[in-house]
């Protein structure tokens, strides 16, 4: 078990802790959930950094790291849906979660045909991930703070992340299009 893989597993274990903390009957739980999510986001960056720095890439880590990221984001968005049970929140949440499912399936299919590098992570994808992490942290914290301007910042960041989500999905689909065409 490598250090990066251990950090990834810790990130997965943080998911139920985030949910339990969020639903505790205290005013500070949103802020605590935001701190837990922040710690998970930091371990996401840190495990990748350590894997490169220590040359500890593993196939297990390559599989588990994106799964941990997608689970953490999806669970946080679903928990936030209770706070924001409106179409204007549901839409970007659906875009973000739906894109993750589509791109995961696309990467799996491309790996099966030996072309996984055709759908490697792009700069837009990294920017999208950063923006959605920031949006989720702000919105989780907002459930404790109840400040309209912070809520607006979080929602704006979520909408920008959803826009980048669609853009990055189009980039991936365009890269895979020749292989789609050939296999139809």
C-alpha positions in Angstrom: 0.0 0.0 0.0 1.5 3.3 -1.1 1.2 6.6 0.6 -0.9 8.1 -2.3 -3.3 5.1 -2.3 -3.6 5.4 1.5 -4.6 9.1 1.1 -7.1 8.1 -1.6 -8.7 5.5 0.7 -8.8 8.1 3.5 -10.6 10.5 1.1 -13.2 7.8 0.5 -13.6 7.2 4.2 -14.3 10.9 4.7 -17.4 10.7 2.6 -19.7 9.1 5.2 -18.1 11.4 7.9 -19.0 14.4 5.7 -22.7 13.2 5.4 -23.0 12.5 9.2 -21.5 15.8 10.2 -23.7 17.7 7.7 -26.8 16.3 9.2 -25.9 16.8 12.9 -28.4 19.2 14.5 -26.0 22.0 15.2 -25.4 25.4 13.5 -21.8 24.7 12.8 -22.2 21.5 10.8 -22.1 23.2 7.4 -18.8 24.8 8.2 -17.5 21.5 9.6 -18.6 19.7 6.4 -16.9 22.3 4.3 -13.6 21.7 6.3 -14.0 17.9 5.7 -14.6 18.5 2.0 -11.6 20.9 1.9 -9.4 18.2 3.5 -10.5 15.7 1.0 -9.8 18.2 -1.9 -6.3 18.8 -0.5 -5.6 15.0 -0.2 -6.8 14.7 -3.8 -4.1 17.1 -4.9 -1.5 15.8 -2.5 -1.9 12.1 -3.4 -1.2 12.9 -7.1 1.8 15.1 -6.1 3.2 12.3 -4.0 2.6 9.6 -6.6 4.7 11.7 -9.1 7.3 12.8 -6.6 7.8 9.3 -5.0 7.2 7.5 -8.3 4.4 5.5 -6.6 2.0 5.1 -9.5 -0.1 2.0 -9.3 -2.9 0.6 -11.4 -5.0 0.5 -8.3 -4.4 4.2 -7.6 -5.1 5.1 -11.2 -8.5 3.4 -10.8 -9.3 4.5 -7.3 -8.3 8.2 -7.4 -10.9 9.3 -9.9 -13.5 7.2 -8.3 -12.9 8.8 -4.9 -13.1 12.3 -6.5 -16.3 11.6 -8.3 -17.9 10.0 -5.2 -16.9 12.9 -3.0 -18.3 15.5 -5.4 -21.5 13.6 -6.2 -22.3 13.0 -2.5 -21.6 16.6 -1.6 -23.9 17.8 -4.4 -26.6 15.4 -3.4 -26.4 16.6 0.3 -26.6 20.2 -0.9 -29.7 19.4 -2.9 -31.6 19.2 0.4 -30.5 22.7 1.2 -31.3 23.9 -2.4 -34.2 21.8 -3.6 -34.7 24.0 -6.7 -34.3 23.5 -10.4 -31.7 26.2 -10.5 -29.4 24.1 -8.2 -30.5 20.7 -9.6 -29.5 21.6 -13.1 -25.8 22.3 -12.5 -25.6 19.4 -10.1 -27.1 17.1 -12.8 -24.7 18.4 -15.4 -21.7 17.8 -13.1 -22.7 14.3 -11.9 -24.0 13.3 -15.4 -20.7 14.4 -17.0 -18.7 12.3 -14.6 -20.7 9.2 -15.4 -20.4 9.8 -19.2 -16.6 10.5 -19.1 -16.0 7.5 -16.8 -17.8 5.3 -19.2 -15.9 6.9 -22.1 -12.6 6.3 -20.5 -13.4 2.7 -19.7 -14.5 2.1 -23.3 -11.4 3.9 -24.7 -9.2 1.8 -22.4 -10.9 -1.4 -23.8 -10.0 -0.4 -27.3 -6.4 0.6 -26.3 -6.8 4.3 -26.7 -7.2 5.6 -23.1 -4.6 8.4 -23.7 -7.0 9.9 -26.2 -9.2 11.0 -23.3 -6.5 12.0 -20.8 -7.3 14.8 -18.3 -7.2 18.2 -20.0 -6.4 21.7 -18.6 -10.1 22.6 -18.8 -10.9 19.4 -16.8 -8.5 20.5 -14.1 -9.9 24.0 -14.0 -13.4 22.5 -13.8 -12.5 20.3 -10.9 -10.9 23.2 -9.0 -13.9 25.5 -9.6 -16.4 22.8 -8.5 -14.4 22.1 -5.4 -14.4 25.8 -4.5 -18.2 26.0 -5.2 -19.0 23.0 -3.0 -16.8 24.3 -0.2 -18.5 27.7 -0.3 -22.0 26.2 -0.5 -21.4 23.7 2.4 -20.0 26.5 4.6 -22.9 28.7 3.6 -25.3 26.3 5.3 -23.8 27.6 8.6 -23.1 31.2 7.6 -26.4 32.2 6.0 -24.9 35.1 4.1 -26.5 35.9 0.8 -23.3 37.2 -0.9 -21.5 34.0 0.0 -24.4 32.0 -1.4 -24.3 34.0 -4.6 -20.5 33.4 -4.9 -21.0 29.7 -4.4 -23.8 29.4 -6.9 -21.8 31.5 -9.4 -18.8 29.2 -9.0 -21.1 26.2 -9.4 -22.6 27.5 -12.6 -19.1 28.3 -14.0 -18.0 24.8 -13.0 -21.1 23.4 -14.8 -20.2 25.4 -17.9 -16.6 24.1 -17.8 -18.0 20.6 -17.2 -19.9 20.8 -20.5 -16.9 22.2 -22.3 -14.5 19.6 -21.0 -17.1 16.8 -21.9 -17.2 18.2 -25.4 -13.4 18.1 -25.6 -13.3 14.5 -24.5 -16.2 13.4 -26.8 -14.6 15.2 -29.8 -11.3 13.4 -29.1 -13.1 10.1 -29.0 -15.4 10.8 -32.0 -13.2 9.1 -34.6 -13.2 5.9 -32.6 -17.0 6.2 -32.0 -17.5 6.6 -35.8 -15.3 3.6 -36.6 -17.1 1.3 -34.2 -20.7 2.1 -35.3 
